Amino acid sequence: MDSKFDKLFMAENSGNKTPLRKPSRKSNGDNSPNPDGDFDWGKIIRSVFSWGAVIVAAVIVLQFLRTGSSKFVEVPYGVYRNFLTEDKIDEARVVKIDNDYTFEGNLKQEESVNINDRLVPVRKFTVFIPNDLLKDNEAIWNQKGVKYSFNKESNEWLNVLLSFIPWILIIGVWIFIMRRMQAGAGGSRGIFNFGKSKAKLISESATKVTFRDVAGADEAKLELEEIIEFLKEPTKFQKLGGKIPRGVLLLGPPGTGKTLLARAVAGEAGVPFFSISGADFVEMFVGVGASRVRDLFEQGKKNAPCIIFIDEIDAVGRHRGAGLGGGHDEREQTLNQLLVEMDGFEQNSGVIIIAATNRPDVLDPALLRPGRFDRQVVVDRPDVKGREGILKVHTRKIPLDSDVNLNTLAKGTPGLAGAELANMVNEAALLAARKNKKLVSMGDFEEAKDKVMMGMERKSMIISEEEKKVTSYHEIGHVLVARMIPESDPVHKVTIIPRGRALGVTTYLPVDEKHTYSREYLEAMITYALGGRAAEKIVFNRFTTGAGNDIERSTSLARKMVCEWGMSDKMGPLSYGTKEEEIFLGREITKHKDYSEKTAQEIDDEIKRIVTTCMNRAENILTENIDVLHRLAQVLLEREILDSDEIDKIIRGEELPPLKKNGTVEDTSIKENTAAKEEEIPEHVKKLMEKKKQKESLDKDDSN
């Protein structure tokens, strides 16, 4: 695998003097906590109501279970007297109602009683006792040993109120559900509020990100800082006739810090800052997107001057007419409303739009014109200085060892975006913590860098010795060819430890940042990419699928040289085929063929010539250095990983220091390795080595 190839394929408000105001404390439809610390009384009341409803329901259920399991049967006074005379009453409760009493008794066992010409099973009964008969009955209770007690007078109004509680609870739950449907629940929108904007009002206290936390994007910072300065001191610009930009569009690949810049603006703007995603505008219901756009700008005008940030604006700002639907398409209606609000008949006083996207190629031209987005700021991958600044930002809170050199790390991570560098720093900290270290060392950063750039090691993967040997020669083929071509980038590291989806990986680090590429440089890239296949052919006299990706990339690069960059003498400085691709994502969408079949054949022949020439060049380099190829492959087979310094020592014929394994020291000198493995050298390779020695001997004699 050759990681070097990835780099080439990723390839008006003039008189507004409204004083600044602090962000409003209104939620504006947002369910997030109030950043100013005020109590959300609506939320507290809803919570109290919910818990109250649960408690009341529990009380009703318990009361029902208690009374349902102890049903009293009302019996005549005569039946009660019979129970009393026959000593069938176990215990009783006497309840006073007005001036009379109700006797609630429990029988010792269930009895069948004739009540209204019907036998009724009775275990618990109740009977009315007049006030004037209470003393007589009380004497009999004492005589018969009935356990009884007097209860306080019951409240009829309480009983009536309790009977209404279930209805009150049902009505309350219904009201609660309706309010949730209107206002939305759990951060979602209710069915009656689909047309309301989902924008969140971000206060300065809610985000702690400032421009001090942004590095590697100095030009973008300057553009946004100027807008903030205009909001804070408008007279400085207005006295010279300057007008504040209505919109800023941040363009760039993923992970370069576009959203981070917006968060920094929110932290330093000093004006209300609304944040929303482009996907939040469109729903399945017709008219919702346009309604949300109107609501968003109404909120902005109420809080003017303010800033509205729309992340991933390509979700709503795509070119009109690109889909199968007509002009009535819901997304197009949303875009039309956005265009009108940004620069329509009515002046949009004091509302500045900041948007971010990595697909500017699909945005509608009407959205990109001055007056809507006056400035288009490219936030590209950082250079070496920017990478060093990003590493400084992300290592502020990490205890670093004295051997850590951020400048060296920055030089060794070409092409990495800010998000990838942040991930690398985090991986280094995790690796150090896993080893129970107190400081993060340079070794941890190097290991984390390899993990980010080459993929995670898969040491548990079982590989046969033969396959491991083929992989070793394949990777050394890349290394040796690149080392012998002056135009190629220096080899950084080579390993045969499986990483990601590759059995082996070779990485290259350019000496300087490259923005343009010469034909010699591109041919060198193709040559050392095919070095692995050439090594397989020379050493094993056969090919494997390991070179599949190398061939694919070499062919693609040769095609670009012929069809796009005019680097073919035969085809001339012409462009063949109109190409459409995603600008910052680097994926080709379509390619229109605008040349004849004869020209197509000539293009194919020229591509084949370039690739074949580079393949032959790689074979010649390896044949001339066959002994070095063998030594490097054997040492790599032993050590599994080699860096640039170790590779140079082996090429010069020097010995490497001992390799420590499992606490023991093993001598892995080049001479011993070569001697130990000499019997494994194929016969045709031995012949090549003999021929080279004879040629060197003859050349030496001639010189003498």
C-alpha positions as CSV (number, residue, x, y, z in Angstrom):
1,M,0.0,0.0,0.0
2,D,1.3,3.4,-0.9
3,S,-0.2,6.2,1.2
4,K,1.4,9.0,-0.9
5,F,-1.2,8.7,-3.6
6,D,-4.0,9.9,-1.3
7,K,-2.8,13.4,-1.5
8,L,-3.3,13.7,-5.2
9,F,-6.8,12.3,-5.3
10,M,-8.2,14.5,-2.5
11,A,-7.5,16.8,-4.5
12,E,-26.5,46.2,3.5
13,N,-26.8,47.6,5.9
14,S,-25.0,50.9,5.7
15,G,-26.8,53.0,8.3
16,N,-27.6,50.5,11.0
17,K,-26.4,51.9,14.3
18,T,-28.5,49.8,16.6
19,P,-26.7,49.4,19.9
20,L,-25.4,45.9,20.7
21,R,-27.6,43.9,23.0
22,K,-26.9,40.8,25.0
23,P,-28.6,37.6,23.7
24,S,-32.3,37.4,24.7
25,R,-33.2,35.1,27.5
26,K,-36.2,33.8,25.5
27,S,-36.0,30.2,24.4
28,N,-37.2,31.0,20.9
29,G,-38.6,27.5,20.6
30,D,-35.4,25.9,21.9
31,N,-35.7,23.2,24.6
32,S,-32.1,23.6,25.7
33,P,-31.4,24.7,29.3
34,N,-31.4,28.5,29.8
35,P,-27.7,29.5,29.6
36,D,-28.3,32.6,31.8
37,G,-29.2,30.4,34.8
38,D,-32.9,31.6,35.1
39,F,-35.4,29.0,36.4
40,D,-37.6,27.5,33.7
41,W,-40.9,27.8,35.6
42,G,-42.8,26.1,32.8
43,K,-40.6,23.0,33.1
44,I,-40.9,23.0,36.9
45,I,-44.7,23.2,36.8
46,R,-44.9,20.4,34.2
47,S,-42.6,18.3,36.4
48,V,-44.7,18.9,39.5
49,F,-47.9,18.2,37.7
50,S,-46.5,15.0,36.3
51,W,-45.3,13.7,39.6
52,G,-48.6,14.8,41.3
53,A,-50.6,12.9,38.7
54,V,-48.5,9.8,39.4
55,I,-49.0,10.0,43.2
56,V,-52.7,10.6,42.9
57,A,-53.1,7.6,40.6
58,A,-51.1,5.4,43.0
59,V,-53.3,6.5,45.9
60,I,-56.5,5.8,44.0
61,V,-55.2,2.3,42.9
62,L,-54.3,1.5,46.5
63,Q,-57.6,2.7,47.8
64,F,-59.4,0.6,45.2
65,L,-57.4,-2.5,46.1
66,R,-58.1,-2.0,49.7
67,T,-61.8,-1.4,49.4
68,G,-62.3,-3.8,46.6
69,S,-61.0,-6.7,48.6
70,S,-63.2,-5.8,51.7
71,K,-66.7,-5.3,50.3
72,F,-69.3,-4.6,53.0
73,V,-72.8,-6.0,52.7
74,E,-75.6,-3.8,54.2
75,V,-77.8,-6.1,56.4
76,P,-81.1,-5.4,58.3
77,Y,-80.9,-4.6,62.0
78,G,-82.5,-7.9,62.9
79,V,-79.9,-9.9,61.1
80,Y,-77.2,-7.9,62.9
81,R,-78.8,-8.7,66.3
82,N,-78.8,-12.4,65.4
83,F,-75.1,-12.3,64.6
84,L,-74.5,-10.5,67.9
85,T,-76.6,-12.9,70.0
86,E,-75.1,-16.0,68.4
87,D,-71.5,-14.6,69.0
88,K,-70.6,-14.7,65.3
89,I,-69.0,-11.2,65.2
90,D,-65.2,-11.1,65.5
91,E,-64.4,-7.4,65.4
92,A,-66.0,-4.2,64.4
93,R,-65.6,-0.5,63.6
94,V,-68.1,2.1,64.6
95,V,-68.3,5.2,62.4
96,K,-70.2,8.3,63.5
97,I,-72.3,9.9,60.8
98,D,-74.0,13.1,62.0
99,N,-75.8,12.0,65.2
100,D,-76.1,8.3,64.4
101,Y,-73.7,5.5,63.9
102,T,-72.7,2.9,61.3
103,F,-71.5,-0.5,62.5
104,E,-69.0,-2.2,60.2
105,G,-68.4,-5.8,61.5
106,N,-66.4,-8.8,60.5
107,L,-67.8,-12.3,61.0
108,K,-65.7,-15.1,62.3
109,Q,-66.7,-17.1,59.2
110,E,-68.8,-16.5,56.1
111,E,-72.6,-16.8,56.5
112,S,-75.4,-17.0,54.0
113,V,-78.1,-14.4,54.8
114,N,-81.6,-14.0,53.3
115,I,-81.8,-10.4,52.2
116,N,-84.8,-9.4,50.1
117,D,-85.7,-13.0,49.4
118,R,-82.2,-13.8,48.2
119,L,-79.4,-15.7,49.8
120,V,-76.3,-13.5,50.0
121,P,-72.9,-14.7,51.2
122,V,-71.7,-12.3,54.0
123,R,-68.3,-12.0,55.7
124,K,-68.2,-8.3,56.2
125,F,-71.4,-6.3,56.9
126,T,-72.6,-2.9,57.8
127,V,-75.7,-1.8,59.7
128,F,-77.2,1.5,60.8
129,I,-77.5,2.0,64.6
130,P,-79.6,4.9,66.0
131,N,-78.0,7.1,68.6
132,D,-80.4,6.1,71.3
133,L,-79.5,2.4,70.9
134,L,-75.8,2.8,71.0
135,K,-75.4,2.3,74.8
136,D,-77.4,-0.9,74.8
137,N,-75.4,-2.3,71.9
138,E,-72.2,-1.3,73.4
139,A,-73.0,-3.2,76.6
140,I,-73.7,-6.4,74.5
141,W,-70.4,-5.9,72.6
142,N,-68.5,-5.9,75.8
143,Q,-70.4,-8.9,77.1
144,K,-69.8,-10.9,74.0
145,G,-66.1,-9.9,73.8
146,V,-66.4,-8.1,70.4
147,K,-63.4,-6.1,69.5
148,Y,-64.5,-2.7,68.4
149,S,-63.2,0.8,67.9
150,F,-64.8,4.3,67.3
151,N,-63.6,6.3,64.3
152,K,-63.9,10.0,63.7
153,E,-66.8,11.4,61.8
154,S,-66.4,10.9,58.1
155,N,-66.4,13.8,55.7
156,E,-69.1,13.5,53.0
157,W,-67.5,16.3,51.0
158,L,-64.2,14.4,51.0
159,N,-65.9,11.4,49.6
160,V,-67.5,13.5,46.9
161,L,-64.2,15.1,46.0
162,L,-62.5,11.7,45.9
163,S,-65.1,10.5,43.4
164,F,-64.2,13.4,41.1
165,I,-60.4,12.7,41.2
166,P,-60.3,10.1,38.4
167,W,-62.1,12.5,36.1
168,I,-59.8,15.4,37.0
169,L,-56.8,13.1,36.4
170,I,-58.1,12.1,32.9
171,I,-58.8,15.7,31.9
172,G,-55.4,16.8,33.2
173,V,-53.6,14.0,31.2
174,W,-55.5,15.0,28.1
175,I,-54.4,18.7,28.6
176,F,-50.8,17.7,29.2
177,I,-50.7,15.6,26.0
178,M,-52.2,18.4,23.9
179,R,-49.7,20.9,25.3
180,R,-46.8,18.5,24.5
181,M,-48.2,18.1,20.9
182,Q,-48.2,21.9,20.5
183,A,-44.9,22.7,22.1
184,G,-42.9,19.5,21.3
185,A,-41.3,17.1,23.7
186,G,-37.8,15.8,24.3
187,G,-36.2,18.2,21.9
188,S,-38.6,17.4,19.0
189,R,-41.2,19.6,17.5
190,G,-44.9,19.2,18.1
191,I,-47.4,18.7,15.3
192,F,-48.7,22.2,15.7
193,N,-45.2,23.7,15.6
194,F,-43.8,22.2,12.4
195,G,-43.4,25.7,10.9
196,K,-41.3,27.0,13.8
197,S,-37.6,27.2,13.3
198,K,-35.3,24.7,15.1
199,A,-32.5,27.3,15.5
200,K,-30.8,27.4,18.8
201,L,-29.8,30.7,20.4
202,I,-26.2,30.3,21.6
203,S,-25.0,32.7,24.3
204,E,-21.4,33.7,25.0
205,S,-21.5,31.7,28.2
206,A,-22.8,28.6,26.5
207,T,-19.7,28.2,24.3
208,K,-16.1,28.5,25.6
209,V,-14.5,28.4,22.2
210,T,-12.7,31.6,21.0
211,F,-10.4,32.5,18.1
212,R,-7.5,31.6,20.4
213,D,-8.7,28.0,20.0
214,V,-8.5,28.1,16.2
215,A,-5.3,27.6,14.4
216,G,-4.2,26.8,10.9
217,A,-6.9,29.0,9.3
218,D,-5.5,32.5,9.6
219,E,-7.3,34.0,6.6
220,A,-10.7,32.7,7.6
221,K,-10.1,34.0,11.1
222,L,-9.3,37.4,9.7
223,E,-12.5,37.5,7.6
224,L,-14.7,36.6,10.6
225,E,-12.9,38.8,13.1
226,E,-13.5,41.8,10.7
227,I,-17.3,41.0,10.8
228,I,-17.3,40.9,14.6
229,E,-15.3,44.2,14.7
230,F,-17.9,45.7,12.4
231,L,-20.7,44.7,14.7
232,K,-18.9,46.1,17.7
233,E,-17.6,49.4,16.0
234,P,-19.8,50.0,13.0
235,T,-18.9,53.7,12.7
236,K,-15.2,52.8,12.0
237,F,-16.3,51.3,8.6
238,Q,-19.5,53.4,7.9
239,K,-17.6,56.7,8.0
240,L,-15.7,55.5,4.9
241,G,-18.9,54.3,3.2
242,G,-18.2,50.6,4.0
243,K,-21.1,48.2,4.3
244,I,-21.1,45.1,6.4
245,P,-21.1,41.8,4.4
246,R,-24.5,40.1,4.5
247,G,-23.1,36.6,4.3
248,V,-19.9,34.5,4.6
249,L,-19.7,31.1,3.1
250,L,-17.0,28.8,4.6
251,L,-15.7,26.2,2.1
252,G,-13.4,23.4,2.7
253,P,-12.8,19.6,3.1
254,P,-14.2,17.8,6.1
255,G,-12.4,18.3,9.4
256,T,-10.7,21.6,8.6
257,G,-12.5,23.6,11.3
258,K,-15.4,25.3,9.6
259,T,-17.9,24.6,12.4
260,L,-15.1,25.4,15.0
261,L,-14.8,28.9,13.4
262,A,-18.5,29.4,13.8
263,R,-18.3,28.3,17.5
264,A,-15.5,30.8,18.0
265,V,-17.7,33.6,16.4
266,A,-20.5,32.6,18.8
267,G,-18.0,33.0,21.7
268,E,-16.8,36.4,20.7
269,A,-19.5,38.1,18.7
270,G,-21.2,39.9,21.6
271,V,-24.5,39.6,19.7
272,P,-27.2,36.9,19.5
273,F,-26.0,33.9,17.6
274,F,-28.4,31.4,16.1
275,S,-27.2,28.0,15.0
276,I,-29.1,25.6,12.7
277,S,-28.4,22.7,10.3
278,G,-29.4,22.8,6.7
279,A,-31.2,19.5,7.2
280,D,-33.4,21.0,9.9
281,F,-35.4,23.0,7.4
282,V,-36.9,20.2,5.3
283,E,-39.6,17.8,6.6
284,M,-42.0,15.4,4.9
285,F,-44.8,18.0,5.1
286,V,-45.1,20.6,2.3
287,G,-44.4,24.2,3.2
288,V,-42.7,23.4,6.4
289,G,-39.2,24.4,5.2
290,A,-40.2,27.8,3.8
291,S,-42.2,28.4,7.1
292,R,-39.1,27.6,9.2
293,V,-36.9,29.9,7.1
294,R,-39.4,32.8,7.6
295,D,-39.6,32.0,11.4
296,L,-35.8,31.9,11.6
297,F,-35.3,35.3,10.0
298,E,-38.2,36.8,12.1
299,Q,-36.3,35.7,15.2
300,G,-33.1,37.2,13.7
301,K,-34.8,40.6,13.0
302,K,-36.2,40.7,16.5
303,N,-32.7,40.2,17.9
304,A,-30.9,42.3,15.3
305,P,-28.0,42.8,15.0
306,C,-27.4,39.1,15.1
307,I,-25.6,36.2,13.4
308,I,-27.2,33.1,11.9
309,F,-25.0,30.1,11.3
310,I,-26.3,27.4,8.9
311,D,-24.2,24.3,9.0
312,E,-24.1,22.0,5.9
313,I,-26.1,24.4,3.8
314,D,-25.8,22.1,0.8
315,A,-28.7,20.1,2.3
316,V,-31.1,23.0,1.5
317,G,-29.1,25.1,-1.0
318,R,-28.6,22.6,-3.9
319,H,-29.0,23.7,-7.5
320,R,-32.6,24.1,-8.5
321,G,-33.9,21.8,-11.2
322,A,-31.2,19.1,-10.5
323,G,-33.8,16.6,-9.3
324,L,-36.6,14.8,-10.9
325,G,-39.2,17.0,-9.3
326,G,-40.4,20.3,-10.8
327,G,-40.3,23.8,-9.3
328,H,-42.9,22.7,-6.7
329,D,-40.3,20.5,-5.0
330,E,-40.3,21.1,-1.2
331,R,-36.5,21.7,-1.0
332,E,-36.7,24.2,-3.8
333,Q,-39.5,26.1,-2.1
334,T,-37.3,26.2,1.0
335,L,-34.3,27.5,-1.1
336,N,-36.5,30.1,-2.8
337,Q,-37.6,31.4,0.6
338,L,-34.0,31.5,1.8
339,L,-33.0,33.5,-1.2
340,V,-35.8,36.0,-0.6
341,E,-35.0,36.4,3.1
342,M,-31.3,36.9,2.4
343,D,-31.7,39.6,-0.3
344,G,-35.2,40.1,-1.4
345,F,-37.5,43.1,-1.7
346,E,-37.4,43.8,2.0
347,Q,-34.1,44.9,3.6
348,N,-32.8,42.3,6.0
349,S,-31.4,44.7,8.5
350,G,-28.7,43.6,10.9
351,V,-28.9,39.8,10.2
352,I,-25.6,38.3,9.0
353,I,-25.5,34.8,7.6
354,I,-22.5,32.4,8.1
355,A,-22.8,29.1,6.3
356,A,-20.5,26.1,6.0
357,T,-20.3,23.4,3.3
358,N,-17.8,21.0,1.7
359,R,-19.9,20.7,-1.5
360,P,-19.9,24.2,-3.1
361,D,-20.1,22.6,-6.5
362,V,-23.8,21.7,-5.9
363,L,-24.9,25.0,-4.5
364,D,-27.4,27.2,-6.5
365,P,-25.6,30.1,-8.3
366,A,-28.3,32.5,-6.9
367,L,-27.2,31.6,-3.4
368,L,-23.6,32.3,-4.1
369,R,-23.9,35.7,-5.7
370,P,-22.7,38.9,-3.9
371,G,-25.5,40.4,-1.9
372,R,-26.3,37.0,-0.3
373,F,-22.8,35.5,0.3
374,D,-20.5,38.5,-0.2
375,R,-17.5,36.5,0.9
376,Q,-16.5,32.9,0.2
377,V,-13.7,31.8,2.5
378,V,-11.8,28.6,1.7
379,V,-10.7,26.7,4.9
380,D,-8.3,24.2,3.4
381,R,-6.0,21.6,5.0
382,P,-3.3,23.4,7.0
383,D,0.3,23.7,6.0
384,V,3.2,22.8,8.3
385,K,3.0,26.0,10.2
386,G,-0.8,25.6,10.6
387,R,-0.4,22.0,11.7
388,E,2.1,23.0,14.4
389,G,-0.3,25.7,15.6
390,I,-3.2,23.1,15.8
391,L,-1.0,20.7,17.7
392,K,-0.1,23.5,20.2
393,V,-3.8,24.2,20.7
394,H,-4.7,20.5,21.3
395,T,-1.7,19.8,23.6
396,R,-2.3,22.7,26.0
397,K,-3.9,20.5,28.7
398,I,-1.7,17.4,28.0
399,P,1.4,16.9,30.1
400,L,4.2,16.5,27.5
401,D,7.6,14.8,28.0
402,S,10.7,16.9,27.3
403,D,11.4,14.9,24.1
404,V,8.2,16.0,22.3
405,N,8.9,18.2,19.3
406,L,5.7,19.6,17.8
407,N,7.5,21.0,14.8
408,T,8.8,17.6,13.9
409,L,5.3,16.1,14.3
410,A,3.9,18.8,12.1
411,K,6.4,18.1,9.4
412,G,5.6,14.4,9.6
413,T,1.9,14.7,9.2
414,P,1.4,16.2,5.7
415,G,-2.2,16.3,4.4
416,L,-3.8,15.8,7.8
417,A,-6.7,18.1,8.7
418,G,-7.3,19.7,12.1
419,A,-9.8,17.0,13.2
420,E,-7.3,14.3,12.3
421,L,-4.5,16.1,14.2
422,A,-6.8,16.4,17.2
423,N,-7.6,12.7,17.0
424,M,-3.8,11.9,16.8
425,V,-3.2,13.9,20.0
426,N,-6.0,12.1,21.8
427,E,-4.7,8.7,20.6
428,A,-1.2,9.6,22.0
429,A,-2.7,10.5,25.4
430,L,-4.7,7.3,25.4
431,L,-1.7,5.2,24.5
432,A,0.4,6.8,27.3
433,A,-2.5,6.2,29.8
434,R,-2.6,2.6,28.7
435,K,1.1,2.3,29.6
436,N,0.5,3.9,33.0
437,K,2.7,6.9,32.1
438,K,2.5,10.3,33.7
439,L,3.8,12.2,30.6
440,V,3.1,11.7,26.9
441,S,6.3,11.1,25.1
442,M,7.4,11.5,21.4
443,G,7.2,7.7,21.1
444,D,3.5,7.8,21.9
445,F,2.9,10.5,19.3
446,E,4.8,8.5,16.7
447,E,2.7,5.4,17.5
448,A,-0.5,7.5,17.3
449,K,0.6,9.1,14.0
450,D,1.2,5.6,12.5
451,K,-2.2,4.5,13.7
452,V,-3.9,7.6,12.2
453,M,-2.0,7.6,8.9
454,M,-1.6,3.9,8.3
455,G,-4.4,2.3,10.2
456,M,-4.6,0.2,13.4
457,E,-2.2,-2.7,13.8
458,R,-3.7,-6.2,13.5
459,K,-1.0,-8.2,15.2
460,S,-3.5,-11.0,15.9
461,M,-4.0,-11.7,12.2
462,I,-2.5,-15.1,11.3
463,I,-0.3,-14.9,8.2
464,S,1.7,-17.8,6.8
465,E,5.5,-17.5,6.5
466,E,5.4,-17.6,2.7
467,E,2.8,-14.8,2.5
468,K,4.8,-12.8,5.1
469,K,7.9,-13.2,2.9
470,V,6.2,-12.1,-0.2
471,T,4.8,-9.0,1.6
472,S,8.3,-8.2,2.9
473,Y,9.8,-8.2,-0.6
474,H,6.8,-6.3,-2.0
475,E,7.2,-3.5,0.5
476,I,10.9,-3.3,0.1
477,G,10.4,-3.1,-3.7
478,H,8.5,0.2,-3.0
479,V,11.2,1.4,-0.6
480,L,14.2,0.6,-2.7
481,V,12.8,2.1,-5.9
482,A,11.8,5.3,-4.1
483,R,15.2,5.5,-2.5
484,M,17.0,5.3,-5.8
485,I,14.9,7.9,-7.7
486,P,16.0,11.5,-6.9
487,E,12.5,13.0,-7.7
488,S,10.6,10.8,-5.3
489,D,9.6,11.7,-1.7
490,P,11.8,10.2,1.1
491,V,10.6,7.0,2.6
492,H,9.3,7.5,6.2
493,K,8.6,4.1,7.4
494,V,7.8,0.6,6.1
495,T,6.1,-2.3,8.0
496,I,4.7,-5.7,7.3
497,I,2.5,-5.7,10.3
498,P,-1.1,-5.7,8.9
499,R,-2.7,-2.3,9.3
500,G,-6.3,-1.6,8.2
501,R,-7.0,-3.6,5.1
502,A,-3.3,-3.9,4.0
503,L,-0.8,-6.6,4.8
504,G,2.0,-4.1,4.6
505,V,2.4,-0.3,4.4
506,T,5.0,2.0,3.1
507,T,4.7,5.7,3.9
508,Y,6.5,8.7,2.4
509,L,7.1,12.2,3.7
510,P,7.7,15.1,1.4
511,V,10.6,17.4,2.3
512,D,8.5,20.5,1.4
513,E,4.8,21.2,1.0
514,K,3.9,20.6,-2.7
515,H,1.1,22.4,-4.5
516,T,2.1,21.6,-8.0
517,Y,3.7,18.5,-9.5
518,S,6.1,18.0,-12.3
519,R,6.0,15.2,-14.9
520,E,9.2,13.7,-13.4
521,Y,7.7,13.7,-9.9
522,L,4.5,11.9,-11.1
523,E,6.5,9.4,-13.1
524,A,8.6,8.7,-10.0
525,M,5.4,8.1,-8.0
526,I,4.1,5.6,-10.6
527,T,7.6,3.9,-10.7
528,Y,7.9,3.3,-6.9
529,A,4.2,2.4,-6.7
530,L,5.0,-0.5,-9.2
531,G,8.2,-1.4,-7.3
532,G,6.3,-3.9,-5.2
533,R,5.0,-5.8,-8.3
534,A,8.5,-5.6,-9.9
535,A,10.0,-7.2,-6.7
536,E,7.5,-10.0,-6.8
537,K,8.4,-10.7,-10.5
538,I,12.1,-10.7,-9.9
539,V,12.3,-12.7,-6.7
540,F,9.4,-15.1,-7.0
541,N,8.8,-15.0,-10.8
542,R,5.1,-14.6,-10.2
543,F,2.5,-12.0,-9.3
544,T,0.0,-11.6,-6.4
545,T,-3.1,-9.6,-5.8
546,G,-1.1,-7.4,-3.3
547,A,-0.2,-5.0,-6.2
548,G,-3.9,-4.5,-7.2
549,N,-4.3,-1.2,-5.6
550,D,-0.9,0.0,-6.8
551,I,-1.8,-0.8,-10.4
552,E,-5.2,0.9,-10.0
553,R,-3.7,4.1,-8.7
554,S,-0.8,4.1,-11.2
555,T,-3.2,3.7,-14.1
556,S,-5.4,6.5,-12.7
557,L,-2.5,8.8,-12.3
558,A,-1.2,8.1,-15.8
559,R,-4.7,8.8,-17.2
560,K,-4.7,12.2,-15.4
561,M,-1.3,13.0,-16.9
562,V,-2.6,12.3,-20.4
563,C,-6.2,13.5,-20.3
564,E,-6.1,16.4,-17.8
565,W,-2.6,17.7,-17.3
566,G,-1.2,17.6,-20.9
567,M,1.9,15.6,-19.9
568,S,2.0,13.5,-23.0
569,D,4.1,14.5,-26.0
570,K,2.0,12.4,-28.3
571,M,-1.5,13.7,-27.2
572,G,-0.3,17.3,-26.6
573,P,-1.6,20.0,-24.2
574,L,-5.3,19.1,-24.5
575,S,-7.9,18.1,-22.1
576,Y,-9.9,14.9,-23.0
577,G,-13.2,14.3,-21.3
578,T,-15.3,16.8,-19.3
579,K,-15.1,15.7,-15.7
580,E,-17.5,16.5,-12.9
581,E,-16.4,15.7,-9.4
582,E,-16.9,16.8,-5.8
583,I,-14.5,19.6,-5.3
584,F,-13.4,19.1,-1.7
585,L,-14.3,15.4,-1.4
586,G,-12.4,14.4,-4.6
587,R,-14.9,11.8,-5.8
588,E,-15.6,11.7,-9.5
589,I,-19.3,11.8,-10.3
590,T,-19.5,11.7,-14.1
591,K,-17.2,12.0,-17.1
592,H,-18.4,13.0,-20.5
593,K,-16.6,11.6,-23.5
594,D,-16.0,14.3,-26.0
595,Y,-13.4,12.6,-28.3
596,S,-13.4,10.0,-31.1
597,E,-12.8,6.3,-30.8
598,K,-9.5,6.7,-32.5
599,T,-8.4,9.3,-30.0
600,A,-9.6,7.0,-27.2
601,Q,-7.4,4.2,-28.5
602,E,-4.4,6.6,-28.7
603,I,-5.1,7.7,-25.1
604,D,-5.2,4.1,-23.9
605,D,-1.9,3.4,-25.8
606,E,-0.3,6.4,-24.2
607,I,-1.4,5.4,-20.7
608,K,-0.1,1.9,-21.3
609,R,3.2,3.3,-22.5
610,I,3.7,5.4,-19.4
611,V,2.8,2.6,-16.9
612,T,4.9,0.0,-18.8
613,T,7.9,2.4,-19.0
614,C,7.7,3.0,-15.2
615,M,7.4,-0.7,-14.6
616,N,10.5,-1.5,-16.6
617,R,12.3,1.3,-14.8
618,A,11.4,-0.2,-11.4
619,E,12.6,-3.7,-12.6
620,N,15.9,-2.3,-13.7
621,I,16.5,-0.5,-10.4
622,L,15.8,-3.6,-8.4
623,T,17.9,-5.9,-10.6
624,E,20.8,-3.5,-10.3
625,N,20.4,-3.5,-6.5
626,I,19.3,-7.1,-6.0
627,D,21.6,-7.8,-3.1
628,V,20.4,-4.7,-1.2
629,L,16.8,-5.8,-2.0
630,H,17.5,-9.1,-0.4
631,R,19.2,-7.7,2.7
632,L,16.4,-5.2,3.3
633,A,13.7,-7.8,2.9
634,Q,15.3,-10.2,5.3
635,V,15.8,-7.5,8.0
636,L,12.2,-6.3,7.5
637,L,11.1,-9.9,7.9
638,E,12.9,-10.1,11.2
639,R,12.0,-6.7,12.6
640,E,8.6,-6.2,10.9
641,I,9.1,-2.4,10.9
642,L,11.9,-0.2,9.6
643,D,12.3,3.6,9.7
644,S,14.2,5.8,7.2
645,D,17.5,5.8,9.3
646,E,17.5,2.0,9.6
647,I,16.9,1.7,5.8
648,D,19.8,4.0,5.0
649,K,22.1,2.0,7.3
650,I,21.2,-1.3,5.6
651,I,21.8,0.2,2.2
652,R,25.2,1.4,3.3
653,G,26.0,-2.1,4.6
654,E,26.1,-1.1,8.2
655,E,24.8,-3.2,11.1
656,L,21.7,-2.3,13.0
657,P,21.7,-2.2,16.9
658,P,20.4,-5.3,18.7
659,L,16.6,-5.9,18.6
660,K,15.0,-6.4,22.0
661,K,12.2,-9.0,22.2
662,N,10.5,-10.1,25.4
663,G,13.3,-8.9,27.5
664,T,16.1,-10.7,25.7
665,V,18.6,-9.3,23.3
666,E,18.9,-10.8,19.8
667,D,21.7,-9.8,17.4
668,T,20.1,-9.0,14.1
669,S,23.2,-7.8,12.2
670,I,22.8,-7.7,8.5
671,K,25.6,-10.2,7.9
672,E,24.2,-12.8,10.2
673,N,20.7,-12.3,8.8
674,T,21.9,-12.7,5.3
675,A,23.9,-15.8,6.0
676,A,21.0,-17.4,8.0
677,K,18.6,-16.9,5.1
678,E,20.9,-17.4,2.2
679,E,19.5,-20.9,1.5
680,E,16.1,-19.3,0.9
681,I,17.2,-17.2,-2.0
682,P,15.7,-18.5,-5.3
683,E,18.3,-19.8,-7.8
684,H,17.5,-17.1,-10.5
685,V,18.1,-14.4,-7.8
686,K,21.4,-15.9,-6.9
687,K,22.4,-15.8,-10.6
688,L,21.5,-12.2,-10.8
689,M,23.6,-11.4,-7.7
690,E,26.5,-13.4,-9.2
691,K,26.2,-11.5,-12.5
692,K,26.2,-8.2,-10.6
693,K,29.3,-9.1,-8.7
694,Q,31.1,-10.2,-11.9
695,K,30.1,-6.9,-13.5
696,E,31.4,-4.9,-10.5
697,S,34.6,-6.9,-10.6
698,L,35.1,-6.2,-14.3
699,D,34.4,-2.5,-13.9
700,K,36.9,-2.4,-11.1
701,D,39.6,-4.1,-13.3
702,D,38.9,-1.7,-16.2
703,S,39.3,1.3,-13.9
704,N,42.6,0.0,-12.7
